């Protein structure tokens, strides 16, 4: 350990050594300056994966921040090498171009724990909120359980220049009477994939907040839409909440549920960070508590910090059924832990059972409503 002041990370006190692997000198400088502001984080850099592998022989990093497009060995090949030899938490630093976002999600499926947007401005222009997100992502990664990736089929490539042929799917014709709200952060992309891919075509309307940079949420939604039986889309202001549809909050926009006559819609907004995030799980959950009350099911999934814990408590107090992912299946147990410790979760559920439990509780709501039970 160094002599730096230490961070208390979800009960684990440690210094964090970060290795930044990027062929851009500007990006290496920006990330080093931002991370060095945290006294418990030390930073070393490598201009390419081969240099990184050499440095790792003498000093094993706690977290690797990895560019994916580099000369020589590319980032995905480097990630595969790391995961095979000695799994270390990897945070992908990716551009917003379509090729960059696609590679970033391939990296998540290959074992990376999070993705951040590549800085596009100098140190002085890097927004405070983005710097805060970077710092929190690194700390979360340092506490993550890294699992060797499981091989799974890649979603089919889509030619964006051609219209996609229609797929068989439940018609989006009925207003949902029930709402399922999901919140996640570090490790959440794979957790959400597991849940949403298990949803039947007529599943109740779902609202999702996943802490993710602006631009990546649309790619995430499009990717899931190609593999799920339900429609998955990045939410737009005023979108209807319908059976057979999941709406994912856009990066840098809060999403709230609103009652509009006989149906639900979503409202997107800017504004300050809430619980250190935008979008915030707390914003979503609190709005669900107010608009849907006991006609909702809420689940808080893997992630660091406590975003969503207060909102899940408000949902429970409003009569909703509330669940938290169990520690063993979390990449980072922070958000579920905070909710459980506050008494906000009715049930603690492993990820592999979460979809079935959410659906079962939603069905219970339907039967209660059909019977006229108050």
N, C-alpha and C positions, 0 to 999 in steps of 0.2 A: 504494500500500500504506500501511496505517496503521502506527503505531509499536508496535502490539501484538506480543506474543510470537507466533511463528508455529507452526502445526501442520505436522507432516510427514505428509502424507496419501498413503500408498502411493507414496512416492517423489516427490511433488509438494509443495513447501513453499509455502504461501500463507495469507493471511488469508481469512476467509469473511464476506461481508456477507449477512445474511438479512433478507428482507422478509416480515413476518407480515401476512397479509391476512385479517382476521376482524372481523365486526361486534360481537363481544362484547368489551367493555373488560376483563372479568375474564380471558378467554382470552389477550388480547394481553399483559396484565400477567404472567400465569403463564409464558407462553412466553418473554417478554423476560427475566424474572428468572432462569429456568433457563439459558437460552442465554448470558446475560451472565456466568455463572460461568466460562465458558471464555474466557480472555483473548484468544484469536485469533478469536473470533466477535463481530461487531458486529450490532446489530439495529435495524431501523426498522420502523414499523408503519403500517398503513393500515386505516381502518374499512370501506372498500368498494373494489371493483375499480377504480372510476373514479379514486379518490384514488391507488390503487396505480399505475395506468398513468401518471398525472401525475408521481409520484415517480420512476418508472423512466426518465423522459426525462432526468433530471439525474444519476441514480446507478443503474447497472445492477446488480441484485443477483446474487450467486452462486447463491443458493437462494431459492425462494419457498415459504413455508408457507401453505397455502391452505385456508380454510373453503369449503365448497361451497354452503351455504344462507345467502344474504345478500340483502338487498333491492336493488332496481335490477338491475344485471348480476349474474347468479348465477355461482357458482364455475366451473361447467363451461364457460360462455360465455367467461369470462375466460381459462380454460386454453386454449381453442381460439384465442383472440386471441394469446396468448403464443406458442403453438406455431407459428402462421402467420407472426408477425412476426419473432420472435427466440427460438428455443427455449432455455429456461432450465430447469434442474432444478426440478421442482415436487414438494413433499411435501404430500400431502393430509392435512388435520387433520379427522377425521370422527367423528361420534357413532356409537353402537352400534345405534341403531334400524335396523330393516330398510331404511327409506328411505335412511338414511345409508350403510350398507354397500353397497347397490346402486349408489348414486351414486359411492362411492369406487372401485369396480371399473370403472365406466364411465370415471372419470378416469384410472385406470391404462391402460386401453385407449386413452385419448385422449392419452397421452404423459407422464403423471405417473410418477415413478420409485419412489415409496414411499407408504405410508399409515401414519399414526399415529393413536392414539386421542385424541379431544378431552379435555383435562383436565376432570375432573368435580369436583375438589376445589380448595381454595385452595393457595397456594404451599407452606405448611407441611405440607399433607396429601398433596402429590404425591409418591408413593413414590419412593425412591431408584432402584429398578430402572427405573421408567418414565422418570425424568429421564435416566438413563444411556442408555436406548434412544433417547430423543429426541436427545440429543447425538450418538450414533453414527450415527443416521439422517441427520442434517443433514450430518455430515462425509462420509458415503458419498454423499449426493446431490451434494455439491460436486465429487466426482470422477467423477460418472456421465457416460456418453455419452448425450446426449439425442437420440433419433431421432424424426423426425416420424411421427405415428401412421399406420398403414395401416388403411383402412376395412375392417371385417369385420362380418358379421351379428351382431346382438346375440342372446344366448341368450334363448329364449322366456320371457316372464314366467310366474311360477307363482303361482296363487292358493293361499296356504297354508291356507285354510279348507276346501279341497276335496282329497280324496285324489288323488294323481297316478296316472293309469292306468299299468299295467305296460308296460315297453318290452321289445322283443326284445333279449335279452342272453344271454351264456353263463351257464349255471346255475352258482351258486357251490357246487359240490358236492365239488370235489376239493381236497385239501390241496396247497399248492404245495410242490414239491421245491426250488425255487429262489426266491431273494429278490432283488429289485432295490431298492436304497436310494438315494434322491436327497436332496441337501441344497442349499439356496439361500437367498439373502438379497435385497439390493437388486436389482431387476430380475427376480427369480425368479418372480413370478406369471405373467408372460408366457412366460418360458422353460419353466416347468412346464406351462403350458397347451399349448404347442407339442408337448411330449413326450407328455403324457398323451392328448391328442386323437389322436395317431398310434398309440396302442397298440391292437392287435387285441383282440377280445372275450375271447380265451383267454390273454392276456398273463400272465406270472408275477406273483405277488403283489408289490405295490410299497409301500414305506414312504417317506414324504415328510416332511421337516422344512423349513418355510419360515418364516423369521423374520417374524412378523406378530403384531399385538396380539391379546389375548384377545377373542373375539367375532367377529373377522374370519375366522378359520380355518374356522368352520362355514359362513359365507356363501361363502367361497372354494371349499370342497368341494362345496357344493350347486350352485354355478354351473358347476363343471367336470362334475359328474354329469349335468347337462342336455345337455352337448355331447360327452361321451366315450362310446365303446362299452363301456368298462369301468365298473364301479361305482366312484364316488369318494365317500368319506365322511370326516368328521372322526372320528378314532379314539376309541374308548371303551376303558376298561381291560378287558383280557381278550379283545378282538376277535381273531378268527382271521385269519391271513394266508392268503388264498386266491387261486387263479388267477382272473383277471378282476376283481380288486379292488385299489384304491389307498387306503391309510389315511394321512390327513394329521394330523400331531401338533397337538393343540389349543394355542392360544396360552397361554403361562404354564405349560405342562406338558411335562416331558421325556417322550420316548417311547423305549422300548427293546424289542428283540426278545428273546423267550424261547422256548426249546424246551420243548414240553409233550408228552411222549410222542412220537407219530408226527407231530405237527404244530407249527406255530409260532403264537404269540400275541404280542400287544403288551402291555407294562406301562407305565402312565402314573404319573408321580410328580411331587411338588413338589420343594422343596429349592432350594439356592442356584443362582445363575447358573453355567453352565459355559462357558468361553471367551466370557464376557460375554453369554450368551444363555440363555433358557429359553423354548421348547425349544432344545436345542443339537444341532447336526449331529454334534458329536463324541460325544455320548451315544448317539445312534442308531448311528453307524458302529462304535463300539467294541463295542456289544452285538451287532451283526450279525457282526462278526469272531469274537466268542466263541461265538455260537449257531449260525451258519451256515457260517462259515469259507469254504472253497473252493466252496461251493454258492451264492455270492452275487456280485452285480455292484453296484459302487458308483459313483456319479457326483456330482461336486461342481460346482455351477453358479455363476452370477454372484452376486457379493456382496462386501462389504467386510470386511476383517479376516482372521482365520485359522481361524475355527470350521470344523471338519471336516477340517482338514489332518492333524492327528494321528490322528484316527479312521480316515481313509482309508489312512494308512500302516499302521495295525494290520490293516485289512482286507486290504491287499496282502500283508502278512507272513503272514496266515492263509491265503493262497492264493486270495483273491477276485480277480476282474478289476476294475481300477479305472480310471476315466476322469475327465478334467477338461475343462471347457468352454474353448475357445480364446479368446484375448484379443480378437480381432476381433469376435466375436459377443456378448461380455459387455457388459452395461451398466456393471458395475464388476468389474474383474479381480482384486480382492484375494484372495478365497477360493481360486479356482483357482490363482492365482499362488503362494500359500503352499504349496498341495499339490504343485505341480509342482517348486518349488524344494527341497522336502524329499524329492523322489524318490518321492512317494506315488502318482503317476498312471502307470499302464501306457501310457495313450494320451491324447493331447490332441485333442479333437474339436470341430468347429464345431457350433453348436446345431442347424442344419438337418439334421445327420447323426446327432445324439445318439440319437434314438429307435431308429433302425435299428441303430446299433452296440450299444446296450444289449441289444436283442432278439437280435442275432446272437451276442453273447457268452453270453447266457442259453441260447440253443439249443445252443451248443457245450458248456455245462455239462451239459445234458440228455443229449446224445449220449455224453459221457464217462461219465456215471453209468450210462446204459443198457448201455454196453459193459463195465462193471465195472472201468474203469480206476481205479487207486488215486489 
